[in-house]
Amino acid sequence: MGFKTSSVGLLFVFIILSIFASPASANRLEVQSDADWFFHLGALALLYLHIAGGAIGIVSGALASLTVKGSKSHRIAGKVFFWGMLICYLIGALVAPFLDSQQSTNFVAAILALYLLVSGVNAARRRNFTAQTSEKIGLLVATAITLLGAVFMYLSSQSPNGSVDGSPPQAYILFVVAGGLAVLGELQVIYKKRLSNTARIARHLWRMCMSFFIASGSLFFGQAQFFPSWFNESLLPLMLGFFPFLIMLIYLVKSSAQALKATRF
């Protein structure tokens, strides 16, 4: 069973690498043709690391979502997801300002996904969750993300062509909503000084799944041109893109139901 799972995962990674590392990729990091060879090598390495990290992260994220929470397989898949996505998001944040279009959405999305990823893993590791300096830093980051999303949304709505860097106002809604929820979460921790185990698990779940959703949405919604027409015409992009969001809703409802049941007895 483990061999089959790993084989499918490796096959998926290979397919993604083959698609997105092709010369047809329009948004890849490029350097001047007359630049030294190590600049070309560096750009190519960043491209492959970004794609590989994202592909491995999506596969391991799906495995972590489908395994029993707290089990060994869930923890291993979670660790692979963390490192894969960390590499993917870091490179995305660093490279985004140098792309020809959609720098603002790519940059803010990468910062948001990084923040949610790190704080989500932090919530899982801290069994006795008390307010620390990291939550104060997180509050500043979440506030900055929310404000950036709101500013870019306003600028794009006021732009003559209705966009900023090719992104319409709707592209920034996720940043404002997710950033705002994160701000409330950090304020809750700072005010209460600690979180119950149920609240800690909920914090871990929604942050990890939302970070995962940013990656799956970027792949299946933002890179549709690299998938075959039969795939785009089916329900698969919608199902795969919103898979993390669905998992988040299922487990949050389940966790809330268990907490309510415990209080009754």
JOFENUR-V797222 format. One line per field, one symbol per residue. ss: DSSP state (h for helix, s for strand, l for the rest). phi: phi as a letter, one per 40 degrees, with the letter a starting at -180 (. if undefined). psi: psi as a letter, one per 40 degrees, with the letter a starting at -180 (. if undefined). A space follows every 10 residues. Layout:
ss=???
phi=???
psi=???
//
This chain:
ss=lhhhhhhhhh hhhhhhhhhh llllllllll llllllhhhh hhhhhhhhhh hhhhhhhhhh hhhhhhllll lhhhhhhhhh hhhhhhhhhh hhhhhhllll llhhhhhhhh hhhhhhhhhh hhhhhlllls llhhhhhhhh hhhhhhhhhh hhhhhhhhll lllsllslhh hhhhhhhhhh hhhhhhhhhh hhlsllhhhh hhhhhhhhhh hhhhhhhhhh lllhhhllhh hhlllhhhhh hlhhhhhhhh hhhhhhhhhh hhhhl
phi=.ccccccccc cccccccccc ccccccbccb bccccccccc cccccccccc cccccccccc cccccccccg cccccccccc ddcccccccc cccccdcbcc afcccccccc cccccccccc cccccccbcb cbcccccccc cccccccccc cccccccccd cgabfgbcdc cbcdcccccc cccccccccc ccgabccccc cccccccccc cccccccccc bcbcccbccc ccccccdccc ccdccccccc cccccccccc ccccb
psi=dddddddddd ddddddddde eieehdeihi iideiidddd dddddddddd dddddddddd dddddeihhe iddddddddd dddddddddd ddddddeeid ifdddddddd dddddddddd dddddgdghi hadddddddd dddddddddd dddddddeid efihfehidd eedddddddd dddddddddd dediiidddd dddddddddd dddddddddd defdeeiidd ddeaeddddd dedddddddd dddddddddd dddd.
//
